[in-house]
Amino acid sequence: MKKNVKGFLLLTILVLFALALTACNSEGEEGSGSGSGSGVDVGIVLPTKDEPRWVQDEQRFKDALAESDYSTEILFSQGSSAKEKENVEALLNKGIKVLIITPHDGAAAAAAVEAAKADDVTVIAYDRLITDTDAVDYYVTFDSLAVGAAQAQYLIDNAEGSDIPLYLYAGASSDNNAFLFFQGAWEVLQPKIADGTFKIANSSEAEALSDTKELDRDQLSKIIGQVTTNWDPNESKNKAQTHLTSVGEDMKGDVAILAPNDGTARSIADVFGSDSAVTDYTITGQDAEKASIQYIIDEKQSMTVFKDVRTLVQDAMGMAVEVLDGNKPETTGSYDNGAGEVKAKQTDVIVVDKENVKSELIDTEYYEASEFTGIE
């Protein structure tokens, strides 16, 4: 009888142990997305949910991994470097092997990626470069200099006459891309400023450097410090209003406006469009945001630089999968981040205006025609 009791107890313990193991395995798989079920393979940290671009990227990353054997988790930092670091630490605790990160602040993100590197995690900077650290393995990006150059060339191509008031705006001084965008634009615009085609309306620092084509980081910083929008539409609106209030009639009429992206472009365009002394304006943008495509159709924004983020997401995920498979990812160039050269995969950009908006964005199924009014 005692032997039977002992046998029964032993059998019960073994069954309970097996059930516990099954429960643990099920818990490990829950919430990890598609993949192996052994924690999270790829951690992705995006800067904010407050801009359409990053919310769209979240879904694109999910779609890119839908048929993958690897799992992912996506977190947002909501414009906080402290939250960004917390997100990276949370993902490291889940055992990620690859980190894809778009930094809120390129320099401040160094500490977060150094923690990842210490855990032997491969770090891929996505769309924005992380600076002043050797902990970044790869950079997936559009050619940021080419973006600025395309914006500037559009202003030149649509300029008529001379002494055209030129309003300069830039992204956030904490974002290395903002420097690259502005540098690319300045190197194309400067000869046309020097020859009198354009006259700078809103930056004494830019005026002082109007004879210098190649600016160093400190010179770029001085100009950007005066014309930064911080990628914020409200700040862009306030700055544009201040600029138009402070200038004379000679700085109005037909004007050219270098706006760094679509969100800032719409706000700035609204301000210039409401000033009766501004008879016409040409304004740039980038990202091909849906709202700006409608503005372009309605002739309230002149152009946008289309960066097909579907390709950028595929490049980033393809690079992550290559790393996870034990292969060396393909790169097409490199960028100096202040601590060394970071190998990069670059994606081409396309200028879109009213003339080609349908062929580039509708016919390619990036957007549907039904999402807009007035498109032909």
C-alpha positions as CSV (number, residue, x, y, z in Angstrom):
1,M,0.0,0.0,0.0
2,K,2.8,2.4,0.9
3,K,4.6,1.6,-2.4
4,N,1.5,2.4,-4.3
5,V,1.1,5.8,-2.5
6,K,4.8,6.7,-3.2
7,G,4.3,5.7,-6.8
8,F,1.2,7.7,-7.1
9,L,2.9,10.8,-5.6
10,L,5.9,10.4,-7.9
11,L,3.7,10.2,-10.9
12,T,1.7,13.2,-9.8
13,I,4.9,15.3,-9.3
14,L,6.1,14.3,-12.8
15,V,2.8,15.3,-14.4
16,L,2.7,18.6,-12.6
17,F,6.3,19.3,-13.6
18,A,5.5,18.5,-17.3
19,L,2.5,20.8,-17.1
20,A,4.6,23.6,-15.6
21,L,7.2,23.2,-18.4
22,T,4.4,23.4,-21.0
23,A,3.0,26.6,-19.4
24,C,6.5,28.2,-19.3
25,N,7.0,27.5,-23.0
26,S,3.6,28.9,-23.9
27,E,4.3,32.0,-21.9
28,G,7.6,32.6,-23.7
29,E,5.9,32.5,-27.0
30,E,3.1,34.8,-26.1
31,G,3.4,38.4,-27.4
32,S,6.7,37.8,-29.3
33,G,5.1,38.0,-32.7
34,S,6.1,35.5,-35.5
35,G,9.3,33.6,-34.8
36,S,11.1,31.0,-32.9
37,G,9.4,31.4,-29.5
38,S,12.7,32.0,-27.7
39,G,12.2,35.6,-26.6
40,V,12.6,38.5,-29.0
41,D,15.1,38.4,-31.9
42,V,14.8,42.0,-33.2
43,G,14.1,45.0,-31.1
44,I,12.9,48.2,-32.8
45,V,12.8,51.6,-31.2
46,L,11.1,54.4,-33.0
47,P,11.2,58.1,-31.9
48,T,7.5,59.0,-31.5
49,K,3.9,58.1,-32.3
50,D,3.0,61.8,-32.8
51,E,4.2,61.9,-36.4
52,P,2.4,59.9,-39.1
53,R,5.7,58.7,-40.6
54,W,6.7,56.6,-37.6
55,V,3.2,55.1,-37.0
56,Q,3.3,54.0,-40.7
57,D,6.8,52.5,-40.2
58,E,5.5,50.5,-37.2
59,Q,3.0,48.7,-39.5
60,R,5.6,48.3,-42.3
61,F,8.0,46.6,-39.9
62,K,5.3,44.3,-38.7
63,D,4.4,43.5,-42.4
64,A,8.0,42.9,-43.2
65,L,8.3,40.2,-40.5
66,A,4.9,38.6,-41.1
67,E,6.4,35.6,-42.9
68,S,9.7,35.6,-41.1
69,D,11.0,32.9,-38.7
70,Y,12.2,35.7,-36.4
71,S,10.3,37.7,-33.8
72,T,10.2,41.4,-33.1
73,E,9.0,44.0,-30.6
74,I,8.5,47.7,-31.5
75,L,8.6,50.4,-28.8
76,F,8.2,54.2,-29.1
77,S,10.3,56.7,-27.1
78,Q,7.8,59.7,-27.5
79,G,10.6,62.3,-28.0
80,S,12.5,61.4,-24.8
81,S,16.0,60.1,-24.8
82,A,15.5,58.8,-21.2
83,K,12.5,56.7,-22.4
84,E,14.5,55.6,-25.4
85,K,17.2,54.2,-23.1
86,E,14.5,52.5,-21.0
87,N,13.1,50.9,-24.2
88,V,16.5,49.6,-25.2
89,E,17.1,48.1,-21.7
90,A,13.7,46.5,-21.8
91,L,14.4,44.9,-25.2
92,L,17.9,43.7,-24.0
93,N,16.2,42.0,-21.0
94,K,14.1,40.1,-23.6
95,G,17.2,38.7,-25.2
96,I,17.3,40.6,-28.5
97,K,20.1,39.9,-30.9
98,V,19.6,42.9,-33.2
99,L,18.6,46.4,-32.3
100,I,17.1,48.7,-35.0
101,I,16.8,52.2,-33.6
102,T,15.8,55.7,-34.8
103,P,17.3,58.0,-32.2
104,H,15.4,61.0,-30.8
105,D,18.8,62.7,-30.2
106,G,21.7,61.2,-32.1
107,A,24.3,62.0,-29.5
108,A,22.2,61.1,-26.5
109,A,21.4,57.7,-27.9
110,A,25.0,56.7,-27.7
111,A,24.6,55.4,-24.1
112,A,21.7,53.2,-25.1
113,V,23.5,51.6,-28.0
114,E,26.6,51.1,-26.0
115,A,24.6,49.1,-23.5
116,A,23.3,47.0,-26.4
117,K,26.9,46.5,-27.8
118,A,28.0,45.3,-24.3
119,D,25.4,42.6,-24.6
120,D,26.8,41.6,-28.0
121,V,23.8,42.9,-29.8
122,T,24.2,44.2,-33.4
123,V,23.1,47.8,-33.7
124,I,21.4,49.2,-36.8
125,A,20.7,53.0,-36.9
126,Y,17.6,53.5,-38.9
127,D,17.1,56.7,-40.9
128,R,19.0,58.8,-38.3
129,L,22.6,58.4,-37.4
130,I,23.8,57.9,-33.8
131,T,26.9,60.0,-33.2
132,D,30.0,60.0,-31.1
133,T,30.1,56.2,-30.4
134,D,31.7,53.2,-32.0
135,A,28.8,51.0,-30.9
136,V,26.8,51.4,-34.2
137,D,27.4,48.6,-36.6
138,Y,25.3,49.7,-39.5
139,Y,23.2,52.6,-40.8
140,V,20.2,52.3,-43.1
141,T,19.3,55.6,-44.6
142,F,18.3,57.6,-47.6
143,D,21.1,59.8,-49.0
144,S,20.4,62.8,-46.7
145,L,22.7,65.1,-48.7
146,A,20.8,64.2,-51.8
147,V,17.5,65.1,-50.1
148,G,18.7,68.6,-49.3
149,A,20.3,69.0,-52.8
150,A,17.0,68.0,-54.4
151,Q,15.1,70.5,-52.4
152,A,17.5,73.3,-53.3
153,Q,17.6,72.4,-57.0
154,Y,13.8,72.6,-57.1
155,L,13.9,76.1,-55.7
156,I,16.5,77.1,-58.3
157,D,14.6,75.5,-61.2
158,N,11.5,77.5,-60.2
159,A,13.3,80.8,-59.6
160,E,12.6,83.7,-62.0
161,G,14.6,86.9,-61.9
162,S,16.9,88.0,-59.1
163,D,16.9,89.1,-55.5
164,I,14.2,86.5,-54.7
165,P,13.7,86.5,-50.9
166,L,14.9,83.1,-49.6
167,Y,13.6,81.8,-46.3
168,L,15.7,79.0,-44.7
169,Y,14.4,76.5,-42.2
170,A,16.0,73.4,-40.8
171,G,15.2,70.4,-38.7
172,A,16.2,69.8,-35.1
173,S,19.8,70.6,-34.1
174,S,19.8,67.3,-32.1
175,D,19.3,65.3,-35.3
176,N,22.4,64.6,-37.4
177,N,20.1,64.3,-40.5
178,A,19.1,67.9,-40.1
179,F,22.7,68.9,-40.6
180,L,23.0,66.7,-43.7
181,F,19.8,67.9,-45.2
182,F,20.8,71.5,-44.7
183,Q,24.4,71.0,-45.9
184,G,23.1,69.3,-49.1
185,A,20.8,72.2,-49.7
186,W,23.3,74.9,-48.9
187,E,26.0,73.6,-51.3
188,V,23.5,73.8,-54.2
189,L,21.9,77.2,-53.1
190,Q,25.0,79.1,-52.2
191,P,26.2,79.8,-55.7
192,K,22.8,81.2,-56.5
193,I,22.9,83.3,-53.3
194,A,26.3,84.6,-54.2
195,D,25.3,85.6,-57.8
196,G,22.2,87.5,-56.6
197,T,19.5,85.1,-57.6
198,F,18.4,84.8,-54.0
199,K,18.7,87.1,-51.0
200,I,18.5,85.5,-47.5
201,A,15.6,86.9,-45.6
202,N,15.7,85.3,-42.1
203,S,19.2,84.4,-41.0
204,S,22.1,86.8,-40.3
205,E,24.4,83.8,-39.8
206,A,23.6,82.5,-43.3
207,E,24.1,86.0,-44.7
208,A,27.5,86.2,-43.1
209,L,28.5,82.9,-44.8
210,S,26.9,83.6,-48.1
211,D,30.3,83.5,-49.9
212,T,31.2,80.1,-48.4
213,K,30.0,77.0,-50.2
214,E,31.4,74.3,-47.9
215,L,30.5,74.9,-44.3
216,D,32.0,73.1,-41.4
217,R,29.9,71.7,-38.5
218,D,30.3,74.8,-36.4
219,Q,29.2,77.1,-39.2
220,L,26.2,74.8,-40.0
221,S,25.3,74.8,-36.3
222,K,25.2,78.6,-36.2
223,I,22.8,78.8,-39.1
224,I,20.6,75.9,-37.9
225,G,20.5,77.5,-34.4
226,Q,18.7,80.5,-36.0
227,V,16.3,78.6,-38.3
228,T,15.6,75.3,-36.5
229,T,12.0,74.1,-36.4
230,N,12.8,71.2,-34.1
231,W,10.7,69.2,-36.6
232,D,7.7,70.8,-34.8
233,P,4.8,72.2,-36.9
234,N,3.8,74.7,-34.2
235,E,7.3,76.0,-33.7
236,S,7.6,76.3,-37.5
237,K,4.4,78.3,-37.6
238,N,5.5,80.7,-34.9
239,K,9.0,81.1,-36.4
240,A,7.5,81.9,-39.9
241,Q,5.1,84.4,-38.4
242,T,7.9,86.1,-36.6
243,H,10.0,86.3,-39.7
244,L,7.2,87.7,-41.9
245,T,6.4,90.3,-39.2
246,S,10.0,91.4,-38.9
247,V,10.8,92.0,-42.6
248,G,9.9,94.7,-45.0
249,E,7.9,94.6,-48.2
250,D,11.2,94.0,-50.1
251,M,11.4,90.5,-48.5
252,K,7.9,89.5,-49.6
253,G,6.4,89.3,-53.1
254,D,7.4,86.1,-54.8
255,V,9.5,84.1,-52.3
256,A,11.4,80.8,-52.0
257,I,11.2,78.7,-48.9
258,L,13.5,75.8,-47.9
259,A,11.3,73.8,-45.5
260,P,13.0,70.7,-44.1
261,N,10.0,68.2,-44.1
262,D,6.3,68.0,-44.9
263,G,5.0,68.7,-41.4
264,T,7.0,71.9,-41.1
265,A,6.2,72.8,-44.8
266,R,2.5,72.8,-44.3
267,S,2.7,75.0,-41.2
268,I,5.0,77.4,-42.9
269,A,3.0,77.4,-46.1
270,D,-0.2,78.3,-44.2
271,V,1.6,81.4,-42.7
272,F,3.0,82.6,-46.0
273,G,-0.2,81.9,-47.8
274,S,-2.2,84.1,-45.4
275,D,0.1,87.1,-45.9
276,S,-1.4,89.3,-48.6
277,A,2.0,90.8,-49.3
278,V,3.3,87.4,-50.4
279,T,2.2,87.1,-54.0
280,D,3.6,83.6,-54.6
281,Y,5.8,81.1,-52.9
282,T,7.7,78.0,-53.8
283,I,8.2,75.7,-50.8
284,T,10.0,72.3,-50.3
285,G,9.2,69.3,-48.2
286,Q,10.1,65.7,-47.7
287,D,8.5,62.4,-46.7
288,A,5.5,62.4,-49.0
289,E,3.1,62.6,-46.1
290,K,-0.5,62.1,-47.1
291,A,-1.6,65.6,-45.9
292,S,1.2,67.1,-47.9
293,I,0.3,65.2,-51.1
294,Q,-3.1,66.9,-50.8
295,Y,-1.4,70.2,-50.3
296,I,0.6,69.6,-53.5
297,I,-2.5,68.7,-55.4
298,D,-4.1,71.9,-54.0
299,E,-1.0,73.9,-54.9
300,K,-0.3,74.9,-51.3
301,Q,3.0,73.0,-51.2
302,S,5.3,72.9,-54.2
303,M,7.1,69.6,-53.8
304,T,8.2,66.8,-51.5
305,V,11.2,64.5,-51.6
306,F,9.7,61.0,-51.7
307,K,11.7,58.5,-49.7
308,D,10.0,55.2,-50.2
309,V,10.1,53.9,-46.7
310,R,8.9,50.6,-47.8
311,T,12.3,50.1,-49.3
312,L,14.0,51.5,-46.2
313,V,12.1,49.1,-43.9
314,Q,12.9,46.2,-46.2
315,D,16.6,47.2,-46.2
316,A,16.7,47.4,-42.4
317,M,14.9,44.1,-41.9
318,G,16.9,42.4,-44.6
319,M,20.1,43.5,-42.8
320,A,18.8,42.2,-39.5
321,V,17.9,38.8,-41.0
322,E,21.4,38.6,-42.6
323,V,22.9,39.2,-39.2
324,L,20.6,36.6,-37.5
325,D,21.5,34.1,-40.3
326,G,25.2,34.6,-39.6
327,N,25.9,36.5,-42.8
328,K,27.5,39.9,-43.5
329,P,25.0,42.5,-44.7
330,E,25.6,44.3,-48.0
331,T,26.4,48.0,-47.7
332,T,26.8,50.8,-50.2
333,G,28.7,53.5,-48.4
334,S,29.7,54.8,-45.0
335,Y,29.1,57.9,-42.7
336,D,31.4,59.5,-40.2
337,N,29.6,59.6,-36.9
338,G,32.3,61.4,-35.0
339,A,33.8,58.2,-33.6
340,G,34.5,56.4,-36.9
341,E,33.0,55.4,-40.2
342,V,29.7,53.5,-40.0
343,K,28.9,51.2,-42.9
344,A,25.6,52.2,-44.5
345,K,22.9,50.9,-46.9
346,Q,21.6,53.9,-48.9
347,T,18.2,54.2,-50.7
348,D,17.5,56.6,-53.6
349,V,15.1,59.5,-53.3
350,I,12.5,60.9,-55.8
351,V,11.3,64.5,-56.3
352,V,7.5,64.6,-56.4
353,D,5.4,67.6,-57.4
354,K,1.9,68.1,-59.0
355,E,3.2,66.9,-62.4
356,N,4.3,63.4,-61.3
357,V,2.4,62.8,-58.1
358,K,0.1,60.3,-59.7
359,S,2.8,58.3,-61.5
360,E,5.1,58.1,-58.4
361,L,2.6,57.7,-55.6
362,I,-0.7,56.4,-57.0
363,D,0.4,54.2,-59.8
364,T,3.1,52.6,-57.6
365,E,0.3,51.8,-55.0
366,Y,2.1,53.8,-52.3
367,Y,-1.3,55.6,-51.8
368,E,-4.7,55.1,-53.3
369,A,-6.3,57.8,-55.5
370,S,-9.4,57.6,-53.3
371,E,-7.4,59.0,-50.4
372,F,-7.2,62.4,-52.2
373,T,-9.5,64.9,-53.8
374,G,-8.7,66.6,-57.1
375,I,-6.1,64.1,-58.3
376,E,-6.2,63.5,-62.1
